[in-house]
Amino acid sequence: FVAAKFGAESLSESCVCLCDDDNDLEMAGACRRAFIPSVASESMSDAINKSPDRLILTCNTNITETDATDAALRMVLDLCTLSST
């Protein structure tokens, strides 16, 4: 819905997502990149290892409060800034 609202022609070329668990793997696979604040399962870790260019772990040590999500959002904003220049 959001992708269509903003005119994205292709999820795999135009969209990114934040995800953290197995139920997000289909969405992550459809997007250009998926940012993972923390790993919630062994299968998610396996998926990251198989596609490190598309599935990006944003924070894996000393996670407190919302630090991992904040790191993921900063990476998404950086990517958007680079794409718009």
N, C-alpha and C positions, 0 to 999 in steps of 0.2 A: 504494500500500500504506500509506504513512505517513498520508496524508489520511484514508483509511478507518479506520485504527487509532484516530485521534483524533476520529472522528465528523464529519468535514467533509462537508457535504451537496453542495457544489459547488466544484470547483477554482477556477472563475472568481470566486467570492465569498469563499472561505475560505483559499486557499493562495497562498503566495509561493514563489519559488525563486531560487537563484543560478545564473547561467549565463554562458558566455563564448564560445560558438562556434556555428557553423551547426547542429550536431547537437542543440543545445538549443532551437532556435527553436520547435519544436512544443510542447515543455513550457512555454516562456515564454508562448506564445500561449494556453495553457490556464489559466494561473494568473492570479490577481488582479493581481499585480505580479511583475516579474522584475528582480532586481538584478544588474547586470553589473559585476564588479570591473574588468575591462579588456576592450578590444575586440581580438578575435583575427582579425577578417576585415572586409573591406569590406562584405559583405552583412549582417553583424551591425551595423555602423555605420548602414547604410541602414535596417534594421529599427528601430533606436533613434530615428532621425530621423522615421520614420513614426508611431511610437507612444510619444512621450516621457512620456506619463502612465502607461504600463504598463511600459515598458522603461527602467529608470533606471540610467544610468552612474554608478557610485559614486566613481570615482577615475580621473582621466585625465592627471595630471601628477605628476612626481617619485615614481613608484611604486618602492618598494624592498621587497624581501623579501615579506612577507605584508600590507603596508599596504592594498592594494586590497581583498583579501578581508576584512580586518578592518573596513574602512569599510563594506563591504556587509553584514556581519553586524551591525554597530552599527545600520544603518538598518532591518534586519529586526527587531531587538529593540525599537527605538523604535516601529516600527509595531505590534508585538504589545502593547507597553505601552499605547499609545494606544487600541488596540482593546479592551483589557480594562477600561478605566476607564469 
